[in-house]
C-alpha cells in the first residue's frame, strides 16, 4: 500500500517507458521466484512463495494500470505522425 508513494520519484528517474519496464521486470522476477519455489525440495520454503507472489502481482497490476495511462500518449503520437486523429 505504501509503494505508490515512491512512483513519482521512480517515474522521474526511469522515464515513462522505463517505469513501465520496471514493473514488467518485477513481474518476471516474481515468475522466476515462483519457478524456483516449484522445483523439488523448495516446497517447504513457503515464505519464498509468498514473496514471489507479492512481487509478481505488484509488478503485473502496476504495469497493467500504467499501460492504460500511456494510451493517450500513443494516440497523440499517432496524430502527430499521421496528421489524423484515429481514436
N, C-alpha and C positions, 0 to 999 in steps of 0.2 A: 504494500500500500504506500510505502514511503518512497519507492523508487521514482515515480513520476516527478518528484520534486527536482531531480537531477536532469531531467530531459532537456530543458532549455540550455543548460551548460554543455551537455553532450552534443546537442544539435549544433551549437556554435563551434565546437571542436571538430566534429566529423563532417559537418555539412548535411544537407537533407538526404542525399543519396547514401553517404557513408553511415548516417544514422539508421537508415533502413537496413543496410547491410550488416550493421552491428547486431540488430535484433535477429536477422536471419542466421548470423553466426552463433548467437546464443541458442537458437533452436537446434542447429546442427550439433553443437557441443552437448546439449541435453540428449539428443538422439544417440550420440556416441556413448554417453554415460549409461543410457538405458541399455544399449547393446552390451556394454561391458558388464552390467549387472546381470544380464540374461545368460551369460556364459556359465558353464559348470563350475560350481564351487563358490559363486558370488551371491547366491540367493539368500545367504544368511546376513548379508550387508544391506539390511532394509533401509538404513539411512541413505545409502547411495541411490536407491530407487526414489526416495522422497526428494533428494536434491536434484536428481536428473529430471524428474517430472516437473519440479518447480522451475528450473532453468528452461526446459523445453516449452512449457506452457507460457511462461512470461515472454519468451522470445517470439513465439508464434502469435499470441494475441496482440502484442505490441506492434509487430511487423504488419499484421493484417489491418489494425486500426490506422497505422501511419500510412499504409498503402492507399487507403481511401482519402487521406489528406493530400496526397500527391496528384490525384485525378484532375483538379482544376489547373494545376501547372502543366500537365500533359496536354490538356485541351488548349490552353493559351499558347503553348509551344507549337502545336499543330496549326493554330490560327496564324501565328507569326510566320511559319514556313510556307503555308499554302495560300494565305490571304483570305481563307474562308473559315467560318465558324461552323464546324460539323456537329457539335453537340449542343 
